[in-house]
Amino acid sequence: MAMEHLPRMLPAFSMTTLSSFLAAFSGTAVEFFETVAIAYAIIRAGYPREAIAALVLGHVAVFVLGLFLAPLHGLLPLFWMRLAAGLLLTAMGLHWTQKSLRRLWAGRRPRWAEDPLGKLQVTPVDAGTMQAGTAAFSIFVFFVMLKSSVVEASEILLVVFPIAAAHAAWAPVIWGLAAGIAAVTLVALLLHGQLRKVSEVKLKLVIGLLLTVLGTMWLVEMYTGRGGA
């Protein structure tokens, strides 16, 4: 009897797994890219220790907090968790899409991409001190970067946690999160000095559209009764 339903159940399972992975991967990639771009600007300004330490610490702290919060998802009924995940994904996708379209039409980039040091109020180390490697560790720069790291990591968690909890898709979501971080890190290492030339507006537009489609698809499945299985 179970074998008769296997061909019908397997595609649905695969589609949920794939969509959960894609949502986690894309949401993580776009948020982590912003953090890496800011960290790269701080590194080039002469604060590599502060940038790397704050980036790693901020993300690890938020993700560890997420692990402690994971059991709390059981407090909400599955229906409401899935509804929240679908609505959140759709709303975030629409927000990123409309913001990116407005910036494309205006020919503008976000301030963190145009002038990350100005936004963070970080003054570059002078060339002599940078070459000598005698600059002291800046607590101010560290905490400024830490704040950006925590904010972006929290936004990643806001995307991936409801997806994993709503669809019991912890494995594909964790793999998507890890793949997003790995992909952005690899791109940053390969591009190096060309990182600022990446069009983050177009990147966010594409990912915004993808998240909108995935979120809408989950909501439609719930409405038609196919998402409750």
N, C-alpha and C positions, 0 to 999 in steps of 0.2 A: 504493500500500500504506500509505504514511504517512497519507494522507488518511482512510483507513478508521478509523484509530485516533484521529484528531483529536477527534471528539465525546466519546470516552471519557476522553482524557487531559486535555482542557481544563478540565473541572470539578474534577478532582483538583488540577491546578496552581492554579486559582483559590482553592480551599478552603485549600490550604497557605499561599498568599500572604495570604489574608484572616486566617487564624488566627494567622499570624506577626505581622502588623500589629497585630491586636487584643491579643495577648499583650504585645508591646513597648509599645504605647500605654498599656494599663491598668497594667502593672507600673511603667512610668516615671512615670505620672501620680500614683499613690498614694505613691511614694517622694519624688517632687519636691514634692508637696503638703506633706509633713511638713517638708522643708527650708525651703520658702517661708514656712510658718506660723511657724517658729522665727525666720527672718530678719526677718519682719514685726514680731514682738514686740521684737526687738533694735533695729529701726529706730525703733519707737515709744518705746523706752527712751532714745533720743538717740544711737544709734550707726549712722546710715545708711551712712556710708562703710565701716565695718568689716563690716557685714552684707552689703552688695552685693559688695564686693571679695572677701570670703571665699567667698560663694556661687558667684560666677563662677569664681574661681580653682580651687576644690575640684572642681567638675564638669569644667572644661576639663582639669585635670591627670589626672583619672581616665580621661576619654574618650580623651585622647592616649595614655595608657598602654595602653588597650584596642586602639588602632590598631596599636601595636607588638607586642601579643600576638596579634593576629588570625592571622598566618601559622602560629602554633603549633597551630592546630586540626587541621592536616593530619597531626600526629603520631599522632592517634588514629584507628582505623578508623571509618568512617562509622556502622556499626551501633551501636557503643558511644557515639558522640557523640549519636546520636539517642535512644538509651536514656537517657543522662544528662540530656538536655534534657527528655524526657518525665517522668522521675522528679523532676527538680528543680522543674519547673513544677507538677506535682501536689502535691509535698510543700509547696512554698511556698503554694500555694492553700489546702491543708488547714490549714496553720499559721495563715494570716491569718483563715480562716473561723472556726476554733475559738476563736481569741483574741478576735475581734470578738463572737462569740456570748456568750462569758463576760462581756465588758464590758457588752454590752447587758443581759444578765440581772442584772448587779450594778449597773447604772446608773452605771457609771464611764467616765471618759475617760482616755486616756494622759496621763502627767504633762507631756509636751511640749506638749499641747493645753491642759491646765488651768493650768499654771504654768511656761511655758518659761524664764522668767528665773530662777526658783528652781532648776530643774533644772540650768541652765548656771552658776548662781552669779554672775549678772551684776546689778550694781546700777545702776538707772536714773540718768541724768544729772539733776541738779536743774533745775527749770523755768527759773530765771533764766539759767543757762548754756546751756540748750537754745535759748531764745529769742534769746540773743545770738549763738549760733553760734560760741562761743569754745572749745568742748570740744576737747581734744587727741585725736589719733588713739590709740585704746587697742589696744596690741599684744595684751593679754590677751583682750579681747573678740574681736578678729580671729581669734586662734588657736582660741578656743573655738568660734566659728562655722565656722571652716575645718574643724575636726574633724568637726562635724555634717555639713557639706557633703560631705566626702570619704567618710564612712561611708554616707550615703544614695546618693551617686553610685556607690559600689562595689556596693551592693545592686542598683541599676539595671543595672549591667554584668553582675552575676551572673545576672540574668533574661534580658537581651537577647542576650548573647554566645553561650550554648549554642544558643539558638533559631536565630540567624543561621547559625552554623557547621553545625548538624545538618541544616538543610534548604536550605542554600545560598540563604537568603532575606535576603541582606544589604540589598537595596534596601527591601523592605517593613519590615524591622526598623528601619533607620535612619529611614525616614519615620515609623514609629510612635513612635520615641524623640523625634524632633523635634516631632511633633504633640502628644505628651504634655506636653512642656515648654512648648510654645506655649499649649496649652489651660489649663494650671494658671496660667501667667503672666497670661493674659487674665482668668481668673476672679479672680485676686488683685487685678488693677487695677480690675476692675469692682466687686467687693465692697468693697474697701478696708477700712473699719472693721468690716464685718460678717464678715470672714474667719473669726474665731474661732467664729462661730455655725454654720459648716459642720460637719455631723456626720461627722467623719473615721472614726468607728467603723462607721457604715452604709456609707460609701464603701468602706472596706477589706473589709467583709463581701461586698459585691457583687463587687468585683474578685477577692477570694479565691475565690468560687464560680466566676467566669469562668475563672480560671487553672486551677482544679481540673478543670473540664470540658474545657478545651483540652488539658491535660496527659494526662488520661485518654483522650481521643480519639486522641492521637498514640500512646499505648501500645497501645491496642486495634488501631490500624492496623498497628503493628509486629507484633503477635501474629498477626493474620490475614494478614500478608504483603503488605498493600497499601502499607505505608510504605517499602518498600525500593526502589520505582521512582524 
